[in-house]
Amino acid sequence: MLHKEQDRVNESSLSGFLLLELSDVRELQILHFIGFLVFYLAAVAGNLLIISAVVSDPHLHTPMYFFLMNLAIQDVGQVSVVFPKAMANSLMSLRHISYPGCVAQVLFFLFFVASDFFILTVMAYDRYVAICNPLQYEMLMNKQCCIQMVSTTWVISFFYGVLHTGGTFASPFCSNVVDQFFCEIPALLKLACSDFHLVEIGALFASGSIGLGCFIFIVVTYVHIFTAVLRIPSVQGRQKAFSTCFPHLAVFCTFLVTVYFTYLKPTSNSHSHLNLAFTMMYSMVPPLMNPIIYSMRNKEMKHALSMLLGLRYSAGLETLF
């Protein structure tokens, strides 16, 4: 009897899932839609400007900006996987997402988040070579090498997404009510009926170990970078180097801490507003902040953006960003 009831739940879940409703008050739903829309347009516009500027300006055809362009592409993909559906549900007062749509959302969200994470690690290595081994920079960071690193990042991230998506949906679900505003693995694992989901939890911890390894690599890398920067005799040179390092570390640490908290903390059957807050943070803050801290505080990028927008590079543009 129990098996029949479980099969009936599984069959019904195939038609879709019910996502978390942020509010049942119509005015607040409209407010959530407007908030999501403003964030989405700002994040997409900022990252598309970065992509266009790097492509159109030959002066930005360097490894650092090549990685930055890929980071912007991944950020556009990440927000486009989650927020259009969240906006549609808020606007139309819906909670439903189809089963294939939920699978696709998990797959592509993990793909873009993982690739974002690995690109940040590659960017740390690029800065290490540029500052600590400037004479070997052109040899170590040549065009072919950069393309290979980015391609490897995309391929590994895709297989990472496939692995975790398969592990998540291989287990039957006892409910189709997801306690999150999009299809997120921890929320889906709470719905699992069998112990097979423990395999996916183990895989998440293994992924966390890889992430911790990348974090340690970045910390060690920046210890060497800061040591080299402190040897620069020019105060202006040191300030310029530090100004490009600290924002990278800030965004990376924010991204890492929120993702770790969301994916590796013990699961709970009760809804937590803290869970929602951290999910909002790691899904919204990096894509919105990356264009600002990596690009719009950079003089070369400001000049490229001014040329792209047909503006005159002046003190006014300097204060705009």
N, C-alpha and C positions, 0 to 999 in steps of 0.2 A: 504493500500500500504506500509505504514511504517512497519507494522507487518510482511508482506511478506518479505520485504528487510532484516529485523532483523533476521527472521528465516533462510534466505539464508546465512547470515553471520555466524549464529550459527552453521549451518550444515557444512559450510566450515571449521570452527574452530575445528570441531571434528576431522578433519584429521591431525591437529597439529598446532603448533605455530612457529613463526619466532622469534628467539632470536636476541639480539643486536649483530651486527657485530662490533667488536672492531676496525677493519680497513679493507678497501677495497684494500689496497696495499698488493700484494702477499708476498713481503719480510717481511713486518711487521706481517702478519699472521703467517709466519713460526717462526718469533721471539717470538710471543705470544705463539705459541705451545711449543717452547723450554722452555720459562719461566714457563709455566704451568707444563710441564713435570718435570723440575728440582725441582720445589716446591713440586709437588705431590710425587715424589720419596723420597725426603728428609723427608717430613712429615710422609709418610707411613713407611719408614725404621726406623725413630727415634721412632715412637710409637710402631712398632712391636718389636723393641729391648727391649723397656720397658716391654711389655707384656711377652716376652720370659724370660727376666731376673727375673721378679717377680715369674713366674711359676716355673722356674728351681732352684731358690735359696731358700732353706727353711728359711734362715735368714730374708727373705723379706715377709714371710707369716704373716704379721701384718696388722691391720686395715688400717694404713696410705697407705701402698703399695697396699693393696687390692683396695682401692678407686682409687689410682693412675692408677692401671691396667685398671679399668673400664673407667676412663677418657681417657686413651690411646685408648681403643676399640672404644669409641664414636668418638674420633678425626679421627681415620681411616675411620669409617663409614661416617662421615661428608664430608671429602674431596673426598671420593669415589663416593658419590652421585652427586657431582657437576662437578668435574674437568675432569674426563675421557670424558664426553660428550663435555665439552668446548674444550678439546684438539683435539677431533675428528673433531669438526666443524672448528677449526682454521686450522688444517692440510689439510682438504678436501675442505676448502673455502665454508662451508655450514652454514646455520642458522637454519635449521629445527629441531624441536623436536616433536615427536608424542604426541597426546592428552593424552593417558595413561602414556607415559613417563613423561610428564609434571606433571600430578597428582602424580605419584610415586615420582618424584623429590621433590615436595613440601612436601609430607607426610613424607618422610624419612629425608629430611633436617631438618624439624621442630622437628622431633623425636630426632635426634642426637643433635641438638642445645639445645633443652630443657633439655635433659638428662645431657648434658655437664654442663649446668647452675646449675641444681639441685645437681649434684655431687660436684661441686665447693662449694656449700653451705654446703653440708654434710662434706666435708673436713675441712671447717672452724670450724664446730662443733667438729670434731675429734680432732683438734688441741687445741680447748678450753678445752676439757675434759683432754687431755694429759698434758696441762700446768697448768690449774687451779684446776683440781681435779685428780691428778695423783694416789692417793690411790684408787679411784673408777674407774679407767680407765678400768681395766680388766673386771669389772662387767658390766659397762655401754656399753663398746665397745666389747662385746664378739662376737664370730663367728656368732651365730644365729642372733644377733642384726644387725651386718654389712650386712649379706645376706638379711635380711628383708628390710633394708634401701635402698640397691641398687636395689632390686627387685621392691620395691615401686616406686623408681625413674624411672625405665624403664617402668613400667606399666602406671604411670601418664603421662610420656612424650609421650608414644604411643597414648593414648587417646587425649592428647593435640594436637598432629599432626593430628589425625583423625578429631577432632572438627574443626580446622582451615582449613584443606583441604576441608572438606565438605562445610564450610561457603564460601570459596573462589570460588569453582566451581559450587555452587548452582545457582549463578547469571549468566544469559546469557552474552556472550561477543559480543561487537560491532566490535571488531578487533581481529586479531590473532598475531599482531606485539607486542612482549614483549620488553619493553625498559630496558632490563637487560641481562647479559650474561648467566643467568640461570633462571628457573621459580621461581620467588620470589613473595611473596604475594603482597607487595605494587605495584609492576609493573603490576601484573595481575588485581588488583582492579581498576586500571586506565582504564582498557578495559571494565569494567562492563557497561551493558546497563540499568539496573534497579536499583531501590533504595535498593534492597535486600542486596547489598554489604555493606550497612551501618551497618547491623547486624555484619558482619565480622570485620568492623572497630571498632565497640563497643567491640567485643570480644578481639581485639588486645589491646585496652586500658585497659580492665579488666586484661589481661595477664600482661600488663605493671605494673599494680598495684601490682600483685603478685610478679613480679620481683623486684619492689621497696621494697616490704616487705622483700624479701630475702636479698636485699642490706642493708636495715636497720639492719636486724638480724646479718649480717656479720660485719657491723660497730660496733654494740654494743658488739658482741663477741670479736672483736679485741681490743676494749677498755679494756675489762677485761683481755685479754691476755697480752697486753702491760703493764698493771698495775702489773700483776703477774711477768712478765719478769723483770721489773725494780727492783723488790725485790730480784732477784737472786744476791747473793754476788759476784759470779765469773764473771769477765769481759768476759772471753771466753764463758761461758754459756749464757750470755746475747746476745753476738754476734751470736752464733749458733742459738738461738731462733729467733732473728730478721731476720737472713738470710733466714729462712724458711717461715717467715710471709710476708715480703715485696714483694717477687716475686708473691705470691698467690694474694695479694691485687692488684698488678699492672696488672696482666693478667685479673683478675675479673673485674676491673674497665674499662680496655680497651674494653673488651668484652661487658660489660653492656652499656657503652656510645655509642659505634658504633651501637649496636642492637637497642637501644632506638632511636637514631637519624634516623636510616633507617626505622624503623617500626612505630614510633609514631609522626614523624614530619608531617606537612601538605603536602598532595600530590600535585604534580605539573604536568601539562600536557607536559611540556617541559623536554627534557633530560638534566640531570645535570651531569657533570663530577664529581662533589662532591659526588653525590649519588653512582656512580660507585666506587669511591675511598673508601668510607665507607663500601660498600658491600664487596669489595676486602679485606679490613682490617679485618672485623669481620669473614669472611669466611676463611682467610688464616693465619692470625697472630696467634690466639690461638692454632690451631692444630700443627703449626710448633714450637712455642715457649714452649708449655707445656712440651715436653720431655727435653728441655734444662734447663728450670728454676726449674722444679720440681724434676728432676732426675739426670741429668748429672752434676749438682752442688752439688750432694749428695754423700758423700764418700761411703756409703753402696751400693748405686746404681752403682757407678763407679766400685767397687770391683766385684759386680755381673756381670756387663757387661764385665769386663776383663776376668772373668771365662768363661762366655758364648762364648766370641770370642777367647778363648784360648790364651789370652795375659797375661803377667805378670804384676801384679799391682805394678806400680813403679811411680817414679816422672815423667817419660815420659807420662804415661797415665794421670797423674794429670794435666799436662799442656795441654794435648790434648783437654780436656773438660773445 
